[in-house]
């Protein structure tokens, strides 16, 4: 067997393998022998089919299969031995036909394959570089909005005993003449403002009343002929809203009154759990808002830091090869993250693009370059992503998800769910990539100098959207 390599460019290698019968015939003979032991053919007992018949019927397919295996094994062994760091898998050279003489025993075959090589990355430290952290500071508008929300939440008269003009009442409704079908047929609770009730008689009947008061009404008493309003109240599609003349019994389940708590020490204590004066309350409120915004401020700083770091490492990729590789994989995965015959942990997140589109390939290539730089940075700092860290990250994601539904993590076997979560390749890739990126951020964050620049929140938000886009674009 003879293998030679040439380099069309610094990021491309072309391997030529010449296979003589001595290289492949022993493997073919063994494969045919194993096949004969298990093959079933009419008129012969298992394992007794004549070797010549097996050769006649299956020889060419076995030959082609074993040639493919020999080529693959030898390519991988040679690439490792020569230290070729490449993307994906080798691709046959376009236009080259190793079977130009046909397919038969006793022939010498020449196979030619292209490799796309990874560029060499020399990490440039950010030590001593200075970055500005934009720190939004709440003004009067933000302070007033936050305090107004608290005053509404802590308003003691929010649920009075008796309904007065301007209040809203919760009515638990039961149909006296059950609708034919649909969600409106079930018992439901609606919230309606007394001043918005269409029927003067019903409005008068509810004034001065409280929890437990019962009576009867029609949907028209509440909303008139406004089917959209009725549908919204009953939480159904407009076509399923009950008719205005349908009759219902009601019970007042609660009364709600909008108002605001007084700005006094009792209110301050309810918000922060301790006694303080108004000046201290305003200062604590400002600090709390700043702390909430600091996460966004830190996020923007780290984004700028990482972009500057990536900008320090321009590189070229074997673009033509990657385009071919991506097309050959039928867009089923990211060649940049399937590439590793030499590494165990290139499980980065998928980039499922149509790589025939130059704009999409450009985005793919940009991300691939970042991934390569991060890989080298983490290797330089001896950072490895262990399975336990991935499980803990999965648990944190699931904890957040369950908590949003009001489910206590103590109620569920979180570790078992984390194992199941990571059993899906897409989730495993996402978790692995997130941890890699986070480690890279922490390494670089420890190297830089940070100056604080205060800003009003509207101006800060503009900068945030310039970096990450508006929420509607996310």
TANORBEL-V625079 format. One record per residue. N is the residue number from 1. RES is the residue in one letter. OMEGA is omega in degrees with one decimal (NA if undefined). NEAR is the number of other ideal C-beta (glycine too) atoms within 10 Angstrom. Layout:
# TANORBEL-V625079
N:RES:OMEGA:NEAR ; N:RES:OMEGA:NEAR
This chain:
# TANORBEL-V625079
1:X:179.8:12 ; 2:X:177.1:11 ; 3:X:176.4:17 ; 4:X:-179.1:11 ; 5:X:172.4:13 ; 6:X:-174.9:10 ; 7:X:177.1:11 ; 8:X:175.7:10 ; 9:X:-177.9:11 ; 10:X:-178.4:11 ; 11:X:-180.0:22 ; 12:X:173.2:16 ; 13:X:178.5:22 ; 14:X:-179.0:16 ; 15:X:175.7:22 ; 16:X:179.8:15 ; 17:X:176.3:20 ; 18:X:-177.2:15 ; 19:X:174.4:21 ; 20:X:178.0:13 ; 21:X:179.4:13 ; 22:X:-178.1:9 ; 23:X:-174.5:18 ; 24:X:-172.7:21 ; 25:X:178.8:15 ; 26:X:179.7:11 ; 27:X:178.4:17 ; 28:X:179.7:20 ; 29:X:-179.9:14 ; 30:X:180.0:12 ; 31:X:179.0:18 ; 32:X:178.1:18 ; 33:X:178.1:11 ; 34:X:179.8:11 ; 35:X:-178.4:17 ; 36:X:-179.6:19 ; 37:X:-171.7:10 ; 38:X:-173.4:9 ; 39:X:175.8:17 ; 40:X:-179.2:9 ; 41:X:-178.5:14 ; 42:X:177.8:5 ; 43:X:-179.1:6 ; 44:X:174.6:12 ; 45:X:177.6:8 ; 46:X:178.7:11 ; 47:X:-176.2:10 ; 48:X:176.9:11 ; 49:X:-179.5:21 ; 50:X:-178.9:11 ; 51:X:-179.4:11 ; 52:X:179.2:9 ; 53:X:176.8:13 ; 54:X:179.7:17 ; 55:X:-178.3:18 ; 56:X:-174.5:10 ; 57:X:-171.1:14 ; 58:X:-173.6:17 ; 59:X:-175.3:18 ; 60:X:179.9:14 ; 61:X:177.0:12 ; 62:X:178.2:20 ; 63:X:-178.1:22 ; 64:X:-179.8:13 ; 65:X:-179.1:14 ; 66:X:174.1:19 ; 67:X:179.7:20 ; 68:X:-179.4:11 ; 69:X:178.3:13 ; 70:X:-179.3:19 ; 71:X:-178.5:21 ; 72:X:-178.8:14 ; 73:X:-177.0:11 ; 74:X:177.0:17 ; 75:X:-178.4:20 ; 76:X:-179.7:14 ; 77:X:-179.0:11 ; 78:X:-178.6:16 ; 79:X:178.5:22 ; 80:X:-178.1:12 ; 81:X:-178.8:9 ; 82:X:179.5:11 ; 83:X:179.2:7 ; 84:X:-178.5:18 ; 85:X:-168.4:16 ; 86:X:178.4:21 ; 87:X:168.6:24 ; 88:X:178.8:23 ; 89:X:176.5:18 ; 90:X:178.8:25 ; 91:X:177.5:15 ; 92:X:178.1:15 ; 93:X:-178.7:15 ; 94:X:176.2:8 ; 95:X:-179.8:6 ; 96:X:-179.3:14 ; 97:X:-179.7:10 ; 98:X:-176.9:18 ; 99:X:-178.4:13 ; 100:X:176.6:8 ; 101:X:-175.0:11 ; 102:X:179.8:7 ; 103:X:-178.6:14 ; 104:X:177.7:10 ; 105:X:175.2:12 ; 106:X:-179.6:7 ; 107:X:171.5:15 ; 108:X:-176.3:13 ; 109:X:176.4:20 ; 110:X:179.4:15 ; 111:X:179.9:23 ; 112:X:-176.1:19 ; 113:X:175.6:19 ; 114:X:173.2:21 ; 115:X:170.7:23 ; 116:X:-174.1:25 ; 117:X:175.7:19 ; 118:X:174.8:21 ; 119:X:175.9:16 ; 120:X:-177.9:11 ; 121:X:174.2:17 ; 122:X:-174.3:8 ; 123:X:176.2:15 ; 124:X:-175.2:10 ; 125:X:173.6:14 ; 126:X:-177.8:20 ; 127:X:175.6:10 ; 128:X:179.9:8 ; 129:X:-176.1:14 ; 130:X:177.3:9 ; 131:X:-179.4:16 ; 132:X:175.5:12 ; 133:X:-179.8:17 ; 134:X:-177.4:18 ; 135:X:178.3:16 ; 136:X:179.7:24 ; 137:X:-178.1:14 ; 138:X:173.7:20 ; 139:X:-176.8:12 ; 140:X:-178.3:7 ; 141:X:-178.6:11 ; 142:X:177.7:19 ; 143:X:-178.2:14 ; 144:X:-179.8:11 ; 145:X:-179.5:11 ; 146:X:-178.7:17 ; 147:X:177.5:18 ; 148:X:177.1:11 ; 149:X:178.3:11 ; 150:X:-178.9:18 ; 151:X:176.5:16 ; 152:X:-177.4:13 ; 153:X:-175.7:12 ; 154:X:176.9:17 ; 155:X:-173.1:16 ; 156:X:-178.4:12 ; 157:X:-174.7:11 ; 158:X:-178.7:16 ; 159:X:-178.0:14 ; 160:X:179.6:15 ; 161:X:-175.9:9 ; 162:X:-178.9:13 ; 163:X:177.4:23 ; 164:X:178.1:11 ; 165:X:-178.0:9 ; 166:X:178.2:11 ; 167:X:171.4:18 ; 168:X:-177.6:17 ; 169:X:172.5:23 ; 170:X:-179.6:17 ; 171:X:174.9:25 ; 172:X:-172.1:16 ; 173:X:172.8:22 ; 174:X:-178.0:13 ; 175:X:175.1:17 ; 176:X:172.7:12 ; 177:X:-171.0:10 ; 178:X:174.1:11 ; 179:X:-175.5:15 ; 180:X:-177.7:6 ; 181:X:174.4:8 ; 182:X:-177.8:14 ; 183:X:-178.0:14 ; 184:X:-179.6:25 ; 185:X:-177.5:14 ; 186:X:174.6:12 ; 187:X:-176.3:10 ; 188:X:177.6:18 ; 189:X:177.3:15 ; 190:X:176.0:19 ; 191:X:-175.3:12 ; 192:X:176.4:19 ; 193:X:-178.8:13 ; 194:X:-177.4:18 ; 195:X:-178.0:10 ; 196:X:-179.1:11 ; 197:X:-175.4:21 ; 198:X:-175.2:18 ; 199:X:176.6:15 ; 200:X:-178.4:9 ; 201:X:179.3:10 ; 202:X:178.9:21 ; 203:X:-179.9:18 ; 204:X:-178.3:11 ; 205:X:-177.3:17 ; 206:X:179.9:22 ; 207:X:178.4:15 ; 208:X:-178.7:10 ; 209:X:-179.0:16 ; 210:X:-177.3:15 ; 211:X:175.1:15 ; 212:X:179.1:8 ; 213:X:-177.6:18 ; 214:X:178.8:11 ; 215:X:178.5:14 ; 216:X:-179.0:14 ; 217:X:168.7:21 ; 218:X:177.7:18 ; 219:X:177.4:27 ; 220:X:176.4:19 ; 221:X:-178.4:21 ; 222:X:-168.8:24 ; 223:X:-177.1:25 ; 224:X:179.7:14 ; 225:X:-177.9:11 ; 226:X:-176.6:16 ; 227:X:178.2:17 ; 228:X:178.6:10 ; 229:X:178.9:18 ; 230:X:179.7:24 ; 231:X:179.2:18 ; 232:X:-179.1:14 ; 233:X:-178.6:22 ; 234:X:178.0:21 ; 235:X:177.8:12 ; 236:X:172.8:17 ; 237:X:-176.0:11 ; 238:X:-180.0:11 ; 239:X:-179.8:8 ; 240:X:-179.0:17 ; 241:X:179.2:24 ; 242:X:179.8:27 ; 243:X:-177.0:15 ; 244:X:-179.3:17 ; 245:X:178.1:10 ; 246:X:-174.9:18 ; 247:X:-175.6:15 ; 248:X:167.4:23 ; 249:X:179.9:15 ; 250:X:170.7:23 ; 251:X:176.6:15 ; 252:X:179.3:18 ; 253:X:175.2:14 ; 254:X:176.9:17 ; 255:X:-178.4:22 ; 256:X:179.4:14 ; 257:X:177.1:15 ; 258:X:178.9:12 ; 259:X:-178.3:13 ; 260:X:176.3:17 ; 261:X:177.2:20 ; 262:X:177.4:12 ; 263:X:179.5:13 ; 264:X:-175.0:10 ; 265:X:178.6:13 ; 266:X:178.1:12 ; 267:X:179.8:20 ; 268:X:-178.9:23 ; 269:X:178.1:14 ; 270:X:-178.1:13 ; 271:X:-172.2:19 ; 272:X:175.2:15 ; 273:X:177.4:7 ; 274:X:-177.0:9 ; 275:X:178.5:10 ; 276:X:176.2:15 ; 277:X:-174.4:10 ; 278:X:179.8:12 ; 279:X:178.7:8 ; 280:X:179.5:13 ; 281:X:-179.9:20 ; 282:X:179.3:15 ; 283:X:179.3:12 ; 284:X:179.0:15 ; 285:X:178.7:19 ; 286:X:179.8:16 ; 287:X:-179.9:11 ; 288:X:178.9:14 ; 289:X:179.0:18 ; 290:X:179.0:17 ; 291:X:177.7:9 ; 292:X:-178.5:12 ; 293:X:-175.2:21 ; 294:X:178.3:13 ; 295:X:177.0:9 ; 296:X:179.5:16 ; 297:X:179.0:20 ; 298:X:178.8:15 ; 299:X:179.3:13 ; 300:X:178.2:20 ; 301:X:-177.6:20 ; 302:X:176.5:20 ; 303:X:-179.9:14 ; 304:X:179.0:16 ; 305:X:-178.2:20 ; 306:X:178.5:19 ; 307:X:177.0:11 ; 308:X:179.2:14 ; 309:X:178.2:24 ; 310:X:179.7:15 ; 311:X:178.0:8 ; 312:X:-174.0:13 ; 313:X:176.2:17 ; 314:X:179.7:8 ; 315:X:174.0:15 ; 316:X:176.0:11 ; 317:X:173.1:21 ; 318:X:-170.0:23 ; 319:X:-178.1:13 ; 320:X:179.0:13 ; 321:X:-178.6:23 ; 322:X:176.5:22 ; 323:X:177.7:18 ; 324:X:-178.1:19 ; 325:X:-178.9:22 ; 326:X:177.4:26 ; 327:X:-179.1:14 ; 328:X:177.8:12 ; 329:X:177.3:15 ; 330:X:177.4:7 ; 331:X:-177.5:14 ; 332:X:179.7:9 ; 333:X:-178.1:16 ; 334:X:-179.2:23 ; 335:X:-179.8:23 ; 336:X:-177.6:25 ; 337:X:171.7:21 ; 338:X:-162.8:19 ; 339:X:-157.8:20 ; 340:X:168.4:17 ; 341:X:-174.3:15 ; 342:X:-175.7:14 ; 343:X:-174.6:10 ; 344:X:-167.7:7 ; 345:X:173.3:13 ; 346:X:-177.8:18 ; 347:X:-171.6:19 ; 348:X:-175.0:22 ; 349:X:-175.2:20 ; 350:X:171.6:17 ; 351:X:-173.0:21 ; 352:X:-174.9:13 ; 353:X:166.0:17 ; 354:X:-170.9:11 ; 355:X:172.3:20 ; 356:X:-178.7:11 ; 357:X:-177.8:11 ; 358:X:-179.0:9 ; 359:X:179.3:9 ; 360:X:177.0:15 ; 361:X:178.8:19 ; 362:X:178.8:12 ; 363:X:177.3:13 ; 364:X:-177.4:22 ; 365:X:179.1:19 ; 366:X:179.5:12 ; 367:X:179.5:18 ; 368:X:178.3:22 ; 369:X:178.4:19 ; 370:X:-179.7:18 ; 371:X:-179.8:20 ; 372:X:179.9:20 ; 373:X:179.4:21 ; 374:X:178.9:23 ; 375:X:-178.1:19 ; 376:X:178.8:16 ; 377:X:-178.5:20 ; 378:X:177.7:19 ; 379:X:179.4:13 ; 380:X:-179.7:13 ; 381:X:176.0:12 ; 382:X:178.8:6 ; 383:X:176.4:15 ; 384:X:178.4:10 ; 385:X:-178.9:19 ; 386:X:179.9:10 ; 387:X:-179.1:8 ; 388:X:178.0:8 ; 389:X:178.3:15 ; 390:X:177.9:20 ; 391:X:179.0:17 ; 392:X:176.8:15 ; 393:X:177.1:20 ; 394:X:178.0:22 ; 395:X:179.2:17 ; 396:X:178.1:13 ; 397:X:-179.3:17 ; 398:X:176.9:18 ; 399:X:179.4:17 ; 400:X:-179.4:10 ; 401:X:-178.5:12 ; 402:X:-179.4:16 ; 403:X:180.0:11 ; 404:X:177.3:8 ; 405:X:178.0:6 ; 406:X:-179.6:6 ; 407:X:178.6:12 ; 408:X:179.4:9 ; 409:X:179.2:14 ; 410:X:-177.6:6 ; 411:X:-173.5:8 ; 412:X:175.1:13 ; 413:X:-170.3:10 ; 414:X:-178.0:17 ; 415:X:179.4:13 ; 416:X:177.6:9 ; 417:X:179.0:18 ; 418:X:176.8:22 ; 419:X:179.8:13 ; 420:X:179.7:13 ; 421:X:-178.0:20 ; 422:X:178.2:19 ; 423:X:175.2:9 ; 424:X:-173.4:10 ; 425:X:-178.4:11 ; 426:X:179.3:10 ; 427:X:179.3:17 ; 428:X:179.5:16 ; 429:X:-179.4:19 ; 430:X:-179.8:20 ; 431:X:-178.4:24 ; 432:X:-179.3:21 ; 433:X:179.4:19 ; 434:X:179.8:15 ; 435:X:177.5:18 ; 436:X:-176.7:22 ; 437:X:-178.8:18 ; 438:X:177.4:14 ; 439:X:179.3:18 ; 440:X:178.3:21 ; 441:X:-177.6:18 ; 442:X:178.1:12 ; 443:X:-176.3:19 ; 444:X:180.0:20 ; 445:X:179.9:16 ; 446:X:-176.4:9 ; 447:X:-167.9:13 ; 448:X:171.8:18 ; 449:X:-175.0:10 ; 450:X:173.8:12 ; 451:X:-177.9:8 ; 452:X:174.7:10 ; 453:X:-178.4:10 ; 454:X:-177.1:11 ; 455:X:169.8:16 ; 456:X:-173.5:13 ; 457:X:178.8:18 ; 458:X:179.0:11 ; 459:X:177.6:11 ; 460:X:-178.6:20 ; 461:X:177.4:15 ; 462:X:180.0:10 ; 463:X:179.0:15 ; 464:X:-179.5:20 ; 465:X:175.7:13 ; 466:X:-179.2:10 ; 467:X:-170.1:11 ; 468:X:-175.2:14 ; 469:X:179.6:10 ; 470:X:179.1:10 ; 471:X:-178.7:7 ; 472:X:-180.0:6 ; 473:X:-175.9:7 ; 474:X:NA:6
